[in-house]
Amino acid sequence: MSAPRLQVLQSLWGFERLRGAPRELTVPERLRRSHAAGFDGVSAHFHDARAVSSWIDEAQDLGLVIEGCAFPTRVEDLRPALELAARHRIHHVVVQGLVRPYDAAEAAPILRGWQALADAHGVPLRIETHRHTLTNDLWVTRELLDRVPEVTLLADLSHYVCGQEITLPVTPEHEAMIRRILSRSGAFHGRVASSGQIQLEIGWAEAHAPWTALFLRWWEDGFVDWLGRAAPGESLTFTCELGPAPYAITGADGQDRSDRWTDARHLREQVLDCWRRAVQRHAAGAL
């Protein structure tokens, strides 16, 4: 049986409105670019059968791993995405829960309902940590992890750094809560944030070095934690998700201040370095 592995994906959303692009890339063009650049797969919306049917065959012919994103407002809203995911045997479904009770007692039954549906369809489920969704608040999410231990998260730490205005140096309280998130995560979405901005230009190494170092450290720690839980042959996904404005900061001309596609490829290399270090740390700890 093969060792657990990392698969780095590219967000199809991340191709929208690229700086200097004369037109929007088609989905097939985005798939081919991702594949040619060495990405293992793509992350895409996965709740509309007609939309998915227009590109899924080509993606799978290229051997791309598929992460499917769904945006339910009720428990039953997730069923179409799970049916599609089961039909096409994709890696997992990510949920951005567009319901905001902001109370763990109200949120817990919703999470249990989504997990039960996913189990019934035989589809791995990841609940994304994301602003303005069910997991908006770091403190409520921490309580949810106690109430619904069967749920696995997808860690997008940028939303907590920006949404909770986590500052540098990170307080011991925030460090402990982030580590709790990492300990329950089975996938990642990646961008570098600060306490005041959801997406910094990672290509500006000196300008944003402290924040980049923080995220690289957290991702590496998360990989080490996952390796301690992973089964032989299991794969962990990390999606490079550098989005267009208003995620990307723009200049006066309305264009991104950096080349997001170049940044995404650079982020992939940094994440692979994190993974190599994590594998070494895990092996050393197991000796």
C-alpha positions as CSV (number, residue, x, y, z in Angstrom):
1,M,0.0,0.0,0.0
2,S,1.3,3.4,-0.9
3,A,2.2,6.1,1.6
4,P,-0.3,9.0,2.2
5,R,0.3,11.8,-0.3
6,L,-0.5,15.4,-1.0
7,Q,-2.3,16.5,-4.2
8,V,-2.2,20.2,-5.0
9,L,-5.2,21.6,-6.9
10,Q,-5.9,24.9,-8.7
11,S,-9.2,26.7,-8.2
12,L,-11.1,27.3,-11.5
13,W,-12.5,30.5,-9.9
14,G,-8.9,31.6,-9.5
15,F,-8.6,32.0,-13.3
16,E,-11.3,34.7,-13.4
17,R,-10.3,38.2,-14.5
18,L,-6.6,37.5,-14.6
19,R,-4.4,40.6,-15.0
20,G,-3.7,41.5,-18.6
21,A,-5.9,38.7,-20.0
22,P,-7.6,39.8,-23.3
23,R,-10.6,37.5,-22.5
24,E,-11.9,35.1,-20.0
25,L,-10.4,31.6,-20.3
26,T,-12.9,28.8,-21.1
27,V,-13.2,26.0,-18.6
28,P,-11.3,23.6,-20.9
29,E,-8.5,26.1,-21.2
30,R,-8.4,26.4,-17.4
31,L,-8.2,22.6,-17.1
32,R,-5.4,22.3,-19.6
33,R,-3.4,25.2,-18.0
34,S,-3.7,23.6,-14.6
35,H,-2.6,20.2,-15.9
36,A,0.3,21.6,-17.9
37,A,1.5,23.6,-14.8
38,G,1.8,20.4,-12.8
39,F,-1.4,20.7,-10.6
40,D,-2.9,17.4,-9.6
41,G,-6.5,18.6,-10.0
42,V,-9.0,21.4,-9.8
43,S,-11.6,22.8,-7.5
44,A,-14.9,23.8,-9.1
45,H,-18.6,24.4,-8.3
46,F,-20.3,21.0,-8.3
47,H,-24.0,21.3,-7.8
48,D,-25.4,21.9,-11.3
49,A,-25.4,18.7,-13.4
50,R,-25.6,20.6,-16.8
51,A,-22.7,22.8,-15.9
52,V,-20.6,19.9,-14.7
53,S,-21.3,17.8,-17.7
54,S,-19.7,20.4,-20.0
55,W,-16.2,19.7,-18.5
56,I,-16.0,16.7,-16.3
57,D,-15.1,14.2,-19.0
58,E,-12.1,16.3,-20.1
59,A,-11.0,16.8,-16.6
60,Q,-11.0,13.1,-15.8
61,D,-9.4,12.3,-19.2
62,L,-6.5,14.5,-18.1
63,G,-6.3,12.6,-14.8
64,L,-7.2,15.6,-12.7
65,V,-8.5,15.1,-9.2
66,I,-11.8,16.9,-8.7
67,E,-12.8,18.9,-5.6
68,G,-16.5,19.8,-5.8
69,C,-17.9,22.9,-4.1
70,A,-21.5,23.2,-2.9
71,F,-23.3,26.1,-1.2
72,P,-26.4,24.7,0.6
73,T,-28.7,26.8,2.7
74,R,-30.6,23.8,4.1
75,V,-29.7,20.1,4.7
76,E,-31.6,18.8,1.7
77,D,-29.9,21.4,-0.6
78,L,-26.7,19.3,-0.5
79,R,-28.3,16.3,-2.1
80,P,-27.8,17.3,-5.8
81,A,-24.0,17.9,-5.3
82,L,-23.6,14.6,-3.5
83,E,-25.5,12.7,-6.3
84,L,-23.2,14.3,-8.9
85,A,-20.1,13.5,-6.8
86,A,-21.1,9.9,-6.3
87,R,-21.8,9.5,-10.1
88,H,-18.4,10.9,-11.1
89,R,-16.5,9.5,-8.1
90,I,-14.7,12.8,-7.3
91,H,-12.3,13.2,-4.4
92,H,-14.7,15.0,-2.0
93,V,-17.4,17.7,-1.7
94,V,-16.6,20.9,0.0
95,V,-19.5,22.7,1.8
96,Q,-19.7,26.4,2.3
97,G,-22.8,26.4,4.5
98,L,-24.8,29.5,3.6
99,V,-26.8,29.4,6.8
100,R,-25.7,31.4,9.7
101,P,-27.3,30.6,13.1
102,Y,-24.1,31.8,14.9
103,D,-25.0,29.4,17.7
104,A,-23.5,26.0,18.0
105,A,-26.7,24.4,19.3
106,E,-28.6,25.5,16.2
107,A,-25.8,24.7,13.8
108,A,-25.0,21.2,15.0
109,P,-28.1,19.5,13.6
110,I,-27.4,21.0,10.2
111,L,-23.9,19.7,10.2
112,R,-25.1,16.3,11.3
113,G,-27.7,16.3,8.5
114,W,-25.1,17.1,5.8
115,Q,-22.7,14.5,7.2
116,A,-25.5,11.8,7.2
117,L,-26.4,12.7,3.6
118,A,-22.8,12.4,2.5
119,D,-22.4,9.1,4.3
120,A,-25.5,7.7,2.6
121,H,-24.1,8.7,-0.8
122,G,-20.6,7.3,0.0
123,V,-19.0,10.8,-0.6
124,P,-16.3,12.2,1.6
125,L,-17.4,15.6,3.0
126,R,-15.4,18.6,4.0
127,I,-16.9,21.6,5.8
128,E,-15.0,24.7,4.9
129,T,-14.0,27.4,7.4
130,H,-15.3,30.5,5.7
131,R,-16.5,33.9,6.6
132,H,-20.3,34.6,6.4
133,T,-21.1,30.9,6.5
134,L,-22.0,28.4,9.3
135,T,-18.3,28.4,10.4
136,N,-17.9,32.2,10.3
137,D,-17.0,32.4,14.0
138,L,-13.9,30.7,15.3
139,W,-15.3,30.3,18.8
140,V,-18.6,28.8,17.6
141,T,-16.7,26.5,15.2
142,R,-14.6,25.3,18.1
143,E,-17.8,24.4,20.0
144,L,-19.2,22.7,16.9
145,L,-16.1,20.4,16.8
146,D,-17.1,19.2,20.3
147,R,-20.7,18.7,19.4
148,V,-20.2,17.0,16.0
149,P,-17.0,14.9,16.2
150,E,-17.8,13.1,13.0
151,V,-17.3,16.2,10.9
152,T,-14.1,16.8,8.9
153,L,-13.1,20.4,8.1
154,L,-11.5,22.0,5.1
155,A,-9.2,24.6,6.6
156,D,-9.1,28.0,4.9
157,L,-7.3,29.8,7.6
158,S,-7.3,33.1,5.7
159,H,-11.0,33.7,6.7
160,Y,-10.1,33.5,10.4
161,V,-7.0,35.6,10.2
162,C,-9.0,38.3,8.4
163,G,-12.4,37.8,9.8
164,Q,-11.3,37.5,13.5
165,E,-8.6,40.2,12.9
166,I,-5.8,37.9,14.2
167,T,-2.7,40.1,14.6
168,L,1.0,39.5,14.8
169,P,2.4,38.1,17.0
170,V,-0.4,35.6,17.2
171,T,-1.7,35.2,20.8
172,P,-1.5,31.8,22.5
173,E,-5.3,31.7,22.5
174,H,-5.5,32.1,18.8
175,E,-2.7,29.6,18.2
176,A,-4.5,27.0,20.2
177,M,-7.8,27.5,18.3
178,I,-6.0,27.4,14.9
179,R,-4.3,24.2,16.0
180,R,-7.7,22.8,16.9
181,I,-9.0,23.5,13.4
182,L,-5.9,21.9,11.9
183,S,-6.4,18.8,14.0
184,R,-9.8,18.2,12.4
185,S,-9.0,19.2,8.8
186,G,-8.8,16.8,5.9
187,A,-8.2,19.4,3.1
188,F,-7.0,22.9,2.7
189,H,-7.7,26.0,0.7
190,G,-4.7,28.3,0.4
191,R,-4.0,32.0,0.3
192,V,-2.1,34.4,2.6
193,A,-4.2,36.9,4.5
194,S,-3.5,39.5,7.2
195,S,-5.7,40.9,9.9
196,G,-7.0,43.5,7.5
197,Q,-7.0,41.9,4.1
198,I,-8.2,38.5,2.9
199,Q,-5.6,38.0,0.1
200,L,-2.1,39.4,0.1
201,E,0.2,39.3,-3.0
202,I,2.4,36.3,-2.1
203,G,4.8,37.3,-4.9
204,W,5.7,40.4,-2.9
205,A,7.9,38.4,-0.6
206,E,9.5,41.2,1.4
207,A,6.3,43.3,1.8
208,H,4.2,40.4,3.3
209,A,7.0,38.1,4.6
210,P,5.7,37.8,8.2
211,W,2.2,36.8,7.1
212,T,3.5,34.3,4.5
213,A,5.8,32.7,7.1
214,L,2.8,32.3,9.4
215,F,0.6,30.6,6.9
216,L,3.5,28.3,5.7
217,R,4.1,27.3,9.3
218,W,0.4,26.6,9.9
219,W,0.1,24.6,6.7
220,E,3.2,22.5,7.5
221,D,1.9,21.8,11.0
222,G,-1.5,20.9,9.6
223,F,0.2,18.4,7.2
224,V,2.1,16.8,10.1
225,D,-1.1,16.5,12.1
226,W,-2.9,14.9,9.1
227,L,-0.1,12.4,8.5
228,G,-0.6,11.2,12.0
229,R,-4.2,10.4,11.2
230,A,-3.9,9.3,7.6
231,A,-4.4,5.8,6.3
232,P,-2.0,4.2,3.8
233,G,-2.8,5.3,0.3
234,E,-5.0,8.3,1.5
235,S,-4.5,11.7,-0.2
236,L,-4.7,15.2,1.2
237,T,-5.7,18.0,-1.1
238,F,-4.5,21.6,-1.0
239,T,-6.2,24.0,-3.3
240,C,-4.4,27.2,-4.4
241,E,-7.3,29.6,-4.3
242,L,-6.2,33.1,-5.3
243,G,-9.4,34.8,-6.3
244,P,-10.2,37.9,-8.3
245,A,-11.3,41.2,-6.8
246,P,-12.5,41.9,-4.2
247,Y,-10.3,39.2,-2.9
248,A,-7.4,40.4,-5.0
249,I,-6.3,44.0,-4.2
250,T,-6.4,46.2,-7.3
251,G,-4.7,49.3,-8.4
252,A,-6.5,52.5,-9.6
253,D,-7.0,50.8,-13.0
254,G,-9.0,48.0,-11.4
255,Q,-6.4,45.4,-12.3
256,D,-4.8,43.0,-9.8
257,R,-1.5,44.4,-8.4
258,S,0.2,41.0,-9.1
259,D,-0.1,38.2,-11.6
260,R,-2.4,35.7,-9.8
261,W,-1.6,32.8,-12.1
262,T,2.1,33.2,-11.5
263,D,1.5,33.5,-7.8
264,A,-0.6,30.3,-7.8
265,R,2.2,28.4,-9.4
266,H,4.7,29.8,-6.9
267,L,2.3,28.9,-4.0
268,R,2.2,25.4,-5.3
269,E,6.0,25.1,-5.0
270,Q,5.9,26.6,-1.5
271,V,3.2,24.1,-0.4
272,L,5.2,21.2,-1.8
273,D,8.2,22.3,0.2
274,C,5.9,22.4,3.3
275,W,4.8,18.9,2.5
276,R,8.4,17.6,2.2
277,R,9.3,19.1,5.6
278,A,6.1,17.7,7.1
279,V,6.9,14.2,5.8
280,Q,10.4,14.4,7.4
281,R,9.0,15.7,10.7
282,H,6.4,12.9,10.8
283,A,9.0,10.3,10.0
284,A,11.3,11.6,12.7
285,G,8.5,11.6,15.2
286,A,7.6,8.0,14.4
287,L,11.2,6.7,15.0
